[in-house]
């Protein structure tokens, strides 16, 4: 059974991402998803508890949505650095556990992840894991 690692925060739950997961499920019936929601540090004073709770809320909402659609998924809150957050999962689960990596970002220009070159860094850090980079039109959280 195929398993995909999905990394998103502000775009988690977007139509672009849900549609892609549906397409993966149609192409590979029974495939499962593991969501990683990196913590997001806002532009105001924050606490670690606040950012973890925000990421956890986003994760829980998407897990419920996928369950209601009949798609199996697990998930976790990850480090604010999405490249590192993926590495944590891969070290724990094993490199061959996932068949692909799905990264969802905001468009270039408004995305922090683009400014930090996350799509390129993710592909370079995990070259044996096929990367699909999806770009959303809007933030959801």
DSSP file (Angstrom, degrees, kcal/mol; ACC not computed):
  #  RESIDUE AA STRUCTURE BP1 BP2  ACC     N-H-->O    O-->H-N    N-H-->O    O-->H-N    TCO  KAPPA ALPHA  PHI   PSI    X-CA   Y-CA   Z-CA
    1    1 A X              0   0    0      0, 0.0     2,-0.1     0, 0.0    29,-0.1   0.000 360.0 360.0 360.0 133.1    0.0    0.0    0.0
    2    2 A X        -     0   0    0     27,-0.2    30,-2.2    26,-0.1     2,-0.4  -0.405 360.0-165.5 -75.2 150.8    1.4    3.4   -1.0
    3    3 A X  E     -a   32   0A   0     28,-0.2    96,-3.6    -2,-0.1    97,-0.8  -0.999   0.9-160.9-140.0 134.5    1.9    6.1    1.6
    4    4 A X  E     -ab  33 100A   0     28,-2.5    30,-2.8    -2,-0.4     2,-0.6  -0.932  13.6-140.1-120.7 140.2    2.5    9.8    1.0
    5    5 A X  E     -ab  34 101A   0     95,-2.5    97,-3.1    -2,-0.4     2,-0.5  -0.878  22.2-163.6 -97.2 121.2    4.0   12.4    3.3
    6    6 A X  E     -ab  35 102A   0     28,-2.8    30,-3.1    -2,-0.6     2,-0.5  -0.924   5.0-168.4-113.6 126.3    2.1   15.7    3.0
    7    7 A X  E     +ab  36 103A   0     95,-3.3    97,-2.6    -2,-0.5     2,-0.3  -0.959  29.5 121.9-120.2 119.0    3.7   19.0    4.3
    8    8 A X        +     0   0    0     28,-1.7    30,-0.2    -2,-0.5    97,-0.1  -0.976  21.3 168.8-163.7 158.4    1.5   22.1    4.6
    9    9 A X  S >  S+     0   0    0     95,-0.4     3,-1.4    -2,-0.3   131,-0.1   0.263  83.4  27.1-135.8 -79.7    0.3   24.7    7.1
   10   10 A X  T 3  S+     0   0    0      1,-0.3   130,-3.8    94,-0.1   131,-0.7   0.732 130.0  43.2 -64.4 -20.5   -1.4   27.8    5.8
   11   11 A X  T >  S+     0   0    0     93,-0.3     3,-2.2   128,-0.2     6,-0.3   0.392  80.5 126.2-105.4   2.1   -2.6   25.9    2.7
   12   12 A X  T <  S+     0   0    0     -3,-1.4     3,-0.1     1,-0.3   128,-0.0  -0.435  77.7  23.2 -64.2 128.3   -3.7   22.7    4.4
   13   13 A X  T 3  S+     0   0    0      1,-0.3    -1,-0.3    -2,-0.2    -2,-0.1   0.362  89.7 143.2  95.7  -4.1   -7.2   21.9    3.4
   14   14 A X    <>  -     0   0    0     -3,-2.2     4,-2.7     1,-0.1     3,-0.4  -0.316  63.2-115.9 -68.4 153.6   -7.1   24.0    0.3
   15   15 A X  H  > S+     0   0    0      1,-0.2     4,-2.5     2,-0.2     5,-0.2   0.864 114.7  57.5 -57.6 -38.5   -9.0   22.7   -2.8
   16   16 A X  H  > S+     0   0    0      1,-0.2     4,-1.5     2,-0.2    -1,-0.2   0.894 112.1  40.7 -60.7 -40.7   -5.7   22.3   -4.7
   17   17 A X  H  > S+     0   0    0     -3,-0.4     4,-2.5    -6,-0.3    -2,-0.2   0.919 114.4  50.2 -76.3 -45.3   -4.3   19.9   -2.0
   18   18 A X  H  X S+     0   0    0     -4,-2.7     4,-2.3     1,-0.2    -2,-0.2   0.910 111.2  50.6 -60.1 -42.0   -7.5   18.0   -1.4
   19   19 A X  H  X S+     0   0    0     -4,-2.5     4,-2.3    -5,-0.2    -1,-0.2   0.905 109.6  50.4 -63.2 -41.4   -7.9   17.4   -5.2
   20   20 A X  H  X S+     0   0    0     -4,-1.5     4,-2.4    -5,-0.2    -2,-0.2   0.917 110.1  49.7 -63.6 -42.1   -4.4   16.2   -5.5
   21   21 A X  H  X S+     0   0    0     -4,-2.5     4,-2.4     1,-0.2    -1,-0.2   0.888 109.8  51.9 -64.4 -37.9   -4.9   13.7   -2.6
   22   22 A X  H  X S+     0   0    0     -4,-2.3     4,-2.5     2,-0.2    -1,-0.2   0.917 109.3  50.1 -61.5 -43.0   -8.1   12.5   -4.3
   23   23 A X  H  X S+     0   0    0     -4,-2.3     4,-2.3     2,-0.2    -2,-0.2   0.905 110.6  48.9 -63.2 -41.9   -6.2   12.0   -7.5
   24   24 A X  H  X S+     0   0    0     -4,-2.4     4,-2.2     1,-0.2    -1,-0.2   0.916 111.8  49.6 -62.0 -42.3   -3.5   10.0   -5.6
   25   25 A X  H  < S+     0   0    0     -4,-2.4     6,-0.3     1,-0.2    -2,-0.2   0.886 111.0  49.1 -64.9 -39.3   -6.2    7.9   -4.0
   26   26 A X  H  < S+     0   0    0     -4,-2.5     3,-0.4     1,-0.2    -1,-0.2   0.887 115.2  44.2 -67.4 -38.4   -7.9    7.2   -7.3
   27   27 A X  H  < S+     0   0    0     -4,-2.3     2,-0.3     1,-0.3    -2,-0.2   0.798 128.7  27.5 -74.9 -29.0   -4.6    6.2   -8.9
   28   28 A X  S >< S-     0   0    0     -4,-2.2     3,-2.2    -5,-0.2    -1,-0.3  -0.671  86.5-149.3-135.5  77.2   -3.5    4.1   -5.9
   29   29 A X  T 3  S+     0   0    0     -3,-0.4   -27,-0.2     1,-0.3    -3,-0.1  -0.154  82.1  20.0 -52.0 136.8   -6.7    2.8   -4.1
   30   30 A X  T 3  S+     0   0    0      1,-0.2    -1,-0.3    -5,-0.1    -5,-0.1   0.413  86.2 149.9  85.1  -2.1   -6.1    2.4   -0.4
   31   31 A X    <   -     0   0    0     -3,-2.2    41,-0.4    -6,-0.3     2,-0.3  -0.238  33.5-144.6 -62.6 156.4   -3.1    4.7   -0.2
   32   32 A X  E     -a    3   0A   0    -30,-2.2   -28,-2.5    39,-0.1     2,-0.4  -0.831   4.2-143.3-123.6 160.3   -2.6    6.6    3.0
   33   33 A X  E     -ac   4  73A   0     39,-1.7    41,-2.2    -2,-0.3     2,-0.5  -0.952   4.4-160.0-125.8 142.5   -1.3   10.0    4.0
   34   34 A X  E     -ac   5  74A   0    -30,-2.8   -28,-2.8    -2,-0.4     2,-0.4  -0.982  20.2-151.3-119.9 117.9    0.8   11.3    6.8
   35   35 A X  E     -ac   6  75A   0     39,-2.8    41,-2.1    -2,-0.5     2,-0.5  -0.710   9.7-166.6 -92.7 135.4    0.4   15.0    7.3
   36   36 A X  E     -ac   7  76A   0    -30,-3.1   -28,-1.7    -2,-0.4     2,-0.7  -0.987   2.4-169.9-119.2 120.6    3.1   17.2    8.8
   37   37 A X  E     - c   0  77A   0     39,-2.4    41,-2.0    -2,-0.5   -28,-0.2  -0.881  15.1-147.2-111.5  98.8    2.0   20.6    9.9
   38   38 A X  E     - c   0  78A   0     -2,-0.7    42,-0.2    39,-0.2    41,-0.2  -0.373  27.9-103.2 -64.3 141.8    5.1   22.8   10.7
   39   39 A X        -     0   0    0     39,-2.1     2,-0.5    42,-0.1    13,-0.1  -0.342  33.0-140.9 -62.3 146.8    4.5   25.3   13.4
   40   40 A X        -     0   0    0     11,-0.4     2,-0.8    -3,-0.1    14,-0.1  -0.958   2.7-148.7-116.4 120.6    4.1   28.8   12.1
   41   41 A X        -     0   0    0     -2,-0.5     4,-0.0    39,-0.1     7,-0.0  -0.795  23.3-142.4 -89.5 112.4    5.6   31.7   14.1
   42   42 A X        -     0   0    0     -2,-0.8     4,-0.1     1,-0.1     9,-0.0  -0.078  22.7-104.6 -70.7 172.9    3.4   34.7   13.6
   43   43 A X  S    S+     0   0    0      2,-0.1     2,-0.3     0, 0.0    -1,-0.1   0.137  99.5  63.7 -86.0  20.5    4.6   38.3   13.2
   44   44 A X  S    S-     0   0    0      1,-0.1    -2,-0.1     0, 0.0     2,-0.0  -0.812 106.1 -62.5-131.4 174.9    3.5   39.2   16.7
   45   45 A X        +     0   0    0     -2,-0.3     2,-0.3    -4,-0.0    -2,-0.1  -0.358  66.3 169.6 -59.3 136.6    4.6   38.1   20.2
   46   46 A X        -     0   0    0     -4,-0.1     2,-0.3    -3,-0.0    -5,-0.0  -0.943  29.3-134.3-146.3 163.7    3.9   34.4   20.6
   47   47 A X     >  -     0   0    0     -2,-0.3     4,-2.1     1,-0.1     5,-0.2  -0.843  29.3-116.5-116.4 159.3    4.5   31.5   22.8
   48   48 A X  H  > S+     0   0    0     -2,-0.3     4,-2.2     1,-0.2     5,-0.2   0.887 117.9  54.0 -60.9 -38.5    5.6   28.0   21.9
   49   49 A X  H  > S+     0   0    0      1,-0.2     4,-2.5     2,-0.2    -1,-0.2   0.891 106.6  51.9 -62.3 -40.1    2.3   26.7   23.2
   50   50 A X  H  > S+     0   0    0      2,-0.2     4,-2.1     1,-0.2    -2,-0.2   0.932 112.5  43.3 -63.1 -47.2    0.3   29.1   21.1
   51   51 A X  H  X S+     0   0    0     -4,-2.1     4,-2.1     2,-0.2   -11,-0.4   0.863 114.7  50.1 -71.1 -33.9    2.0   28.1   17.8
   52   52 A X  H  X S+     0   0    0     -4,-2.2     4,-2.5    -5,-0.2    -1,-0.2   0.922 110.9  49.3 -67.5 -42.7    1.8   24.4   18.6
   53   53 A X  H  X S+     0   0    0     -4,-2.5     4,-2.2     2,-0.2    -2,-0.2   0.893 110.6  51.0 -63.2 -39.7   -1.9   24.7   19.5
   54   54 A X  H  X S+     0   0    0     -4,-2.1     4,-2.0     2,-0.2    -1,-0.2   0.922 112.6  44.9 -63.5 -44.5   -2.6   26.6   16.2
   55   55 A X  H  X S+     0   0    0     -4,-2.1     4,-2.4     1,-0.2    -2,-0.2   0.895 112.6  52.1 -66.0 -39.5   -0.8   23.9   14.1
   56   56 A X  H  X S+     0   0    0     -4,-2.5     4,-2.8     2,-0.2    -2,-0.2   0.880 108.1  51.1 -65.1 -38.1   -2.5   21.1   16.0
   57   57 A X  H  X S+     0   0    0     -4,-2.2     4,-2.3     2,-0.2    -1,-0.2   0.927 110.9  48.4 -63.7 -45.2   -5.9   22.7   15.4
   58   58 A X  H  X S+     0   0    0     -4,-2.0     4,-1.8     1,-0.2    -2,-0.2   0.912 113.5  48.2 -60.1 -44.2   -5.2   23.0   11.6
   59   59 A X  H  X S+     0   0    0     -4,-2.4     4,-2.7     1,-0.2     5,-0.2   0.937 110.4  50.1 -62.6 -48.7   -4.0   19.3   11.6
   60   60 A X  H  X S+     0   0    0     -4,-2.8     4,-2.3     1,-0.2    -2,-0.2   0.894 109.0  52.2 -59.7 -41.3   -7.1   18.1   13.5
   61   61 A X  H  X S+     0   0    0     -4,-2.3     4,-2.0     1,-0.2    -1,-0.2   0.901 112.3  45.1 -62.5 -41.3   -9.5   19.8   11.1
   62   62 A X  H  X S+     0   0    0     -4,-1.8     4,-2.8     2,-0.2     5,-0.2   0.889 110.7  53.0 -71.8 -38.2   -7.8   18.3    8.1
   63   63 A X  H  X S+     0   0    0     -4,-2.7     4,-2.3     1,-0.2    -2,-0.2   0.912 111.1  47.6 -62.1 -41.1   -7.7   14.8    9.6
   64   64 A X  H  X S+     0   0    0     -4,-2.3     4,-2.3    -5,-0.2    -1,-0.2   0.910 111.9  50.5 -64.4 -41.8  -11.4   15.0   10.3
   65   65 A X  H  X S+     0   0    0     -4,-2.0     4,-1.0     2,-0.2    -2,-0.2   0.927 112.0  46.2 -63.0 -45.7  -12.1   16.3    6.8
   66   66 A X  H  <>S+     0   0    0     -4,-2.8     5,-2.8     1,-0.2     3,-0.5   0.897 111.3  52.6 -65.6 -39.1  -10.1   13.4    5.2
   67   67 A X  H ><5S+     0   0    0     -4,-2.3     3,-1.5     1,-0.2    -1,-0.2   0.903 106.3  53.3 -61.9 -40.8  -11.7   10.9    7.4
   68   68 A X  H 3<5S+     0   0    0     -4,-2.3    -1,-0.2     1,-0.3    -2,-0.2   0.741 108.5  51.4 -66.4 -21.3  -15.2   12.2    6.4
   69   69 A X  T 3<5S-     0   0    0     -4,-1.0    -1,-0.3    -3,-0.5    -2,-0.2   0.396 120.7-110.3 -92.9   0.3  -14.0   11.6    2.8
   70   70 A X  T < 5S+     0   0    0     -3,-1.5     2,-0.5     1,-0.3    -3,-0.2   0.711  73.9 136.0  78.6  20.7  -13.0    8.1    3.5
   71   71 A X      < -     0   0    0     -5,-2.8     2,-0.3    -6,-0.1    -1,-0.3  -0.899  52.9-129.7-106.2 125.3   -9.3    8.8    3.2
   72   72 A X        +     0   0    0     -2,-0.5   -39,-1.7   -41,-0.4     2,-0.3  -0.529  39.4 159.5 -73.8 131.7   -6.9    7.3    5.7
   73   73 A X  E     -c   33   0A   0     -2,-0.3     2,-0.3   -41,-0.2   -39,-0.2  -0.997  23.9-172.6-152.4 149.1   -4.6    9.8    7.3
   74   74 A X  E     +c   34   0A   0    -41,-2.2   -39,-2.8    -2,-0.3     2,-0.3  -0.761  20.9 175.0-124.1 175.3   -2.4   10.3   10.3
   75   75 A X  E     -c   35   0A   0     -2,-0.3     2,-0.3   -41,-0.3   -39,-0.2  -0.997  18.2-162.6-172.6 172.3   -0.5   13.4   11.2
   76   76 A X  E     -c   36   0A   0    -41,-2.1   -39,-2.4    -2,-0.3     2,-0.4  -0.985  32.0-104.1-160.1 158.1    1.6   15.4   13.5
   77   77 A X  E     -c   37   0A   0     -2,-0.3   -39,-0.2   -41,-0.2     2,-0.2  -0.742  45.6-163.0 -84.5 136.1    2.8   18.9   14.3
   78   78 A X  E     -c   38   0A   0    -41,-2.0   -39,-2.1    -2,-0.4     4,-0.1  -0.642  26.5 -71.1-117.7 174.6    6.3   19.5   13.1
   79   79 A X        -     0   0    0    -41,-0.2     6,-0.2    -2,-0.2    -1,-0.2  -0.184  48.3-110.1 -57.1 153.8    9.2   21.9   13.6
   80   80 A X  S    S+     0   0    0    -42,-0.2     2,-0.9     1,-0.1    -1,-0.1   0.775 108.0  76.4 -61.4 -26.3    8.8   25.4   12.1
   81   81 A X  S  > S-     0   0    0      1,-0.2     4,-2.6     2,-0.0    -2,-0.2  -0.786  73.5-160.1 -85.8 106.9   11.5   24.4    9.6
   82   82 A X  H  > S+     0   0    0     -2,-0.9     4,-2.0     1,-0.2     5,-0.2   0.817  88.0  54.6 -62.9 -31.4    9.6   22.2    7.1
   83   83 A X  H  > S+     0   0    0      2,-0.2     4,-1.7     1,-0.2    -1,-0.2   0.929 112.8  43.0 -66.5 -43.9   12.7   20.6    5.7
   84   84 A X  H  > S+     0   0    0      2,-0.2     4,-2.1     1,-0.2    -2,-0.2   0.902 110.1  57.0 -65.9 -42.0   13.8   19.6    9.2
   85   85 A X  H  X S+     0   0    0     -4,-2.6     4,-1.6     1,-0.2    -2,-0.2   0.887 107.5  48.2 -58.5 -40.7   10.3   18.5   10.1
   86   86 A X  H  X S+     0   0    0     -4,-2.0     4,-2.7     1,-0.2    -1,-0.2   0.910 108.6  54.7 -65.3 -42.1   10.3   16.1    7.2
   87   87 A X  H  X S+     0   0    0     -4,-1.7     4,-2.5     1,-0.2     5,-0.2   0.871 104.0  54.8 -59.3 -38.3   13.7   14.7    8.2
   88   88 A X  H  X S+     0   0    0     -4,-2.1     4,-2.0     2,-0.2    -1,-0.2   0.932 111.1  44.8 -60.6 -46.5   12.4   14.0   11.7
   89   89 A X  H  X S+     0   0    0     -4,-1.6     4,-3.1     1,-0.2     5,-0.3   0.926 113.8  49.1 -64.5 -45.2    9.6   11.9   10.2
   90   90 A X  H  X S+     0   0    0     -4,-2.7     4,-2.0     1,-0.2    -2,-0.2   0.871 111.3  49.2 -66.0 -37.0   11.8   10.1    7.8
   91   91 A X  H  < S+     0   0    0     -4,-2.5    -1,-0.2    -5,-0.2    -2,-0.2   0.897 117.5  41.7 -67.4 -38.8   14.4    9.3   10.4
   92   92 A X  H  < S+     0   0    0     -4,-2.0    -2,-0.2    -5,-0.2    -1,-0.2   0.924 124.6  33.9 -73.5 -45.1   11.7    7.9   12.7
   93   93 A X  H  < S-     0   0    0     -4,-3.1    -3,-0.2    -5,-0.2    -2,-0.2   0.722 115.6-104.7 -86.4 -23.8    9.7    6.0   10.1
   94   94 A X    ><  -     0   0    0     -4,-2.0     3,-1.6    -5,-0.3     4,-0.3   0.081  25.3 -95.5 102.8 140.9   12.5    4.9    7.8
   95   95 A X  G >  S+     0   0    0      1,-0.3     3,-0.6     2,-0.1    -1,-0.1   0.807 120.6  50.2 -61.2 -33.6   13.5    6.2    4.4
   96   96 A X  G 3  S+     0   0    0      1,-0.2    -1,-0.3    -6,-0.1    -2,-0.1   0.340  84.1  91.7 -90.0   8.9   11.5    3.7    2.4
   97   97 A X  G <  S+     0   0    0     -3,-1.6     2,-0.3    -7,-0.2    -1,-0.2   0.792  81.6  56.4 -73.1 -28.6    8.3    4.1    4.3
   98   98 A X    <   -     0   0    0     -3,-0.6   -94,-0.2    -4,-0.3     3,-0.1  -0.824  58.2-160.7-112.5 145.4    6.9    6.8    1.9
   99   99 A X  S    S-     0   0    0    -96,-3.6    31,-0.4    -2,-0.3     2,-0.3   0.559  76.9  -1.4 -95.7 -12.2    6.3    6.7   -1.8
  100  100 A X  E     -b    4   0A   0    -97,-0.8   -95,-2.5    29,-0.1     2,-0.4  -0.980  58.8-128.1-171.5 161.7    6.2   10.4   -2.3
  101  101 A X  E     -bd   5 131A   0     29,-3.1    31,-2.9    -2,-0.3     2,-0.5  -0.983  16.9-162.5-122.6 128.3    6.4   13.8   -0.7
  102  102 A X  E     -bd   6 132A   0    -97,-3.1   -95,-3.3    -2,-0.4     2,-0.5  -0.961   7.5-171.7-115.1 118.9    3.7   16.5   -1.3
  103  103 A X  E     -bd   7 133A   0     29,-2.9    31,-3.2    -2,-0.5     2,-0.5  -0.943   2.5-166.0-112.1 126.4    4.6   20.0   -0.4
  104  104 A X  E     + d   0 134A   0    -97,-2.6   -95,-0.4    -2,-0.5   -93,-0.3  -0.956  16.0 166.0-116.0 125.9    1.9   22.7   -0.5
  105  105 A X  E     - d   0 135A   0     29,-2.5    31,-3.2    -2,-0.5     2,-0.1  -0.833  37.9-104.4-129.0 167.1    2.9   26.4   -0.4
  106  106 A X        -     0   0    0     -2,-0.3    31,-0.1    29,-0.2     5,-0.1  -0.380  62.1 -72.7 -75.9 169.0    1.5   29.8   -0.9
  107  107 A X    >>  -     0   0    0     29,-0.5     3,-1.7     1,-0.1     4,-1.2  -0.251  59.5 -86.4 -64.8 154.3    2.5   31.6   -4.2
  108  108 A X  T 34 S+     0   0    0      1,-0.2    -1,-0.1     2,-0.2     4,-0.1  -0.306 115.6  37.2 -54.8 141.3    6.0   33.0   -4.6
  109  109 A X  T 34 S+     0   0    0      2,-0.4    -1,-0.2    -3,-0.1    -2,-0.1  -0.128 121.7  43.1 103.2 -36.9    6.1   36.5   -3.3
  110  110 A X  T <4 S+     0   0    0     -3,-1.7     2,-0.5     0, 0.0    -2,-0.2   0.474  92.7  94.7-115.5  -5.1    3.8   35.9   -0.3
  111  111 A X     X  -     0   0    0     -4,-1.2     4,-1.7     1,-0.2    -2,-0.4  -0.757  55.4-159.8 -93.5 126.2    5.2   32.6    0.9
  112  112 A X  H  > S+     0   0    0     -2,-0.5     4,-2.1     1,-0.2     6,-0.2   0.873  96.2  59.5 -63.7 -37.2    7.8   32.4    3.6
  113  113 A X  H  4>S+     0   0    0      1,-0.2     5,-3.1     2,-0.2     6,-0.3   0.861 104.5  48.7 -64.8 -34.0    8.7   28.9    2.4
  114  114 A X  H >45S+     0   0    0      3,-0.2     3,-1.9     1,-0.2    -1,-0.2   0.916 108.7  53.8 -66.8 -42.6    9.5   30.3   -1.0
  115  115 A X  H 3<5S+     0   0    0     -4,-1.7    -2,-0.2     1,-0.3    -1,-0.2   0.853 111.1  46.1 -60.1 -33.9   11.7   33.0    0.6
  116  116 A X  T 3<5S-     0   0    0     -4,-2.1    -1,-0.3    -5,-0.1    -2,-0.2   0.272 114.2-120.6 -92.8  11.5   13.6   30.3    2.4
  117  117 A X  T <>5 +     0   0    0     -3,-1.9     4,-2.7    -5,-0.1     5,-0.2   0.802  55.1 158.7  59.1  33.8   13.9   28.2   -0.7
  118  118 A X  H  >< +     0   0    0     -5,-3.1     4,-3.1     1,-0.2     5,-0.3   0.894  64.7  55.0 -59.5 -45.0   12.0   25.3    0.9
  119  119 A X  H  > S+     0   0    0     -6,-0.3     4,-1.9     1,-0.2    -1,-0.2   0.935 115.1  39.1 -57.0 -45.1   10.9   23.6   -2.4
  120  120 A X  H  > S+     0   0    0      2,-0.2     4,-2.3     1,-0.2    -1,-0.2   0.921 117.4  49.4 -69.1 -43.4   14.5   23.4   -3.7
  121  121 A X  H  X S+     0   0    0     -4,-2.7     4,-2.4     2,-0.2    -2,-0.2   0.877 110.1  51.8 -63.4 -37.7   15.9   22.5   -0.3
  122  122 A X  H  X S+     0   0    0     -4,-3.1     4,-1.8    -5,-0.2    -1,-0.2   0.935 111.2  46.7 -64.1 -46.4   13.3   19.8    0.3
  123  123 A X  H  < S+     0   0    0     -4,-1.9    -2,-0.2    -5,-0.3    -1,-0.2   0.888 115.3  46.5 -63.0 -39.6   14.1   18.2   -3.1
  124  124 A X  H >< S+     0   0    0     -4,-2.3     3,-0.6     1,-0.2    -1,-0.2   0.867 112.2  49.8 -71.6 -36.2   17.9   18.4   -2.4
  125  125 A X  H 3< S+     0   0    0     -4,-2.4    -1,-0.2     1,-0.2    -2,-0.2   0.818 123.6  28.9 -72.6 -31.0   17.6   17.0    1.1
  126  126 A X  T ><  +     0   0    0     -4,-1.8     3,-1.8    -5,-0.2    -1,-0.2  -0.519  68.6 159.4-130.0  64.2   15.5   14.0    0.1
  127  127 A X  T <  S+     0   0    0     -3,-0.6    -1,-0.1     1,-0.3     4,-0.1   0.708  72.4  58.4 -65.7 -20.3   16.4   13.2   -3.5
  128  128 A X  T 3  S+     0   0    0     -3,-0.1     2,-0.6     1,-0.1    -1,-0.3   0.505  92.9  77.0 -86.9  -2.9   15.1    9.6   -3.3
  129  129 A X  S <  S-     0   0    0     -3,-1.8   -29,-0.1    -6,-0.2    -3,-0.1  -0.921  88.7-123.6-109.9 111.1   11.6   10.7   -2.4
  130  130 A X        -     0   0    0     -2,-0.6   -29,-3.1   -31,-0.4     2,-0.5  -0.294  29.2-147.5 -56.3 129.0    9.6   12.0   -5.4
  131  131 A X  E     -d  101   0A   0    -31,-0.2     2,-0.5    -4,-0.1   -29,-0.2  -0.866  15.7-169.4-106.6 129.6    8.5   15.6   -4.6
  132  132 A X  E     -d  102   0A   0    -31,-2.9   -29,-2.9    -2,-0.5     2,-0.6  -0.982  11.0-159.9-112.8 120.7    5.2   17.1   -5.8
  133  133 A X  E     -d  103   0A   0     -2,-0.5     2,-0.4   -31,-0.2   -29,-0.2  -0.899   8.0-170.8-105.1 116.8    5.1   20.9   -5.1
  134  134 A X  E     -d  104   0A   0    -31,-3.2   -29,-2.5    -2,-0.6     2,-0.5  -0.852   9.1-151.3-105.5 141.9    1.6   22.4   -5.1
  135  135 A X  E     -d  105   0A   0     -2,-0.4   -29,-0.2   -31,-0.2     2,-0.2  -0.961   9.7-151.7-118.2 122.4    1.0   26.1   -5.0
  136  136 A X        -     0   0    0    -31,-3.2   -29,-0.5    -2,-0.5     3,-0.1  -0.500  14.6-139.9 -87.0 157.2   -2.2   27.5   -3.5
  137  137 A X  S    S+     0   0    0     -2,-0.2     2,-0.3     1,-0.2    -1,-0.1   0.678  82.6  19.0 -85.9 -20.0   -3.9   30.7   -4.4
  138  138 A X  S    S-     0   0    0   -127,-0.1     2,-0.3   -32,-0.0    -1,-0.2  -0.982  74.4-109.6-150.9 157.9   -4.7   31.6   -0.8
  139  139 A X        -     0   0    0     -2,-0.3  -128,-0.2     1,-0.1  -129,-0.1  -0.668  19.3-165.1 -85.1 144.7   -4.0   31.0    2.8
  140  140 A X              0   0    0   -130,-3.8  -129,-0.2    -2,-0.3    -1,-0.1   0.637 360.0 360.0-105.0 -19.4   -6.6   29.1    4.8
  141  141 A X              0   0    0   -131,-0.7  -130,-0.1     0, 0.0  -131,-0.1   0.367 360.0 360.0-122.0 360.0   -5.4   29.9    8.3
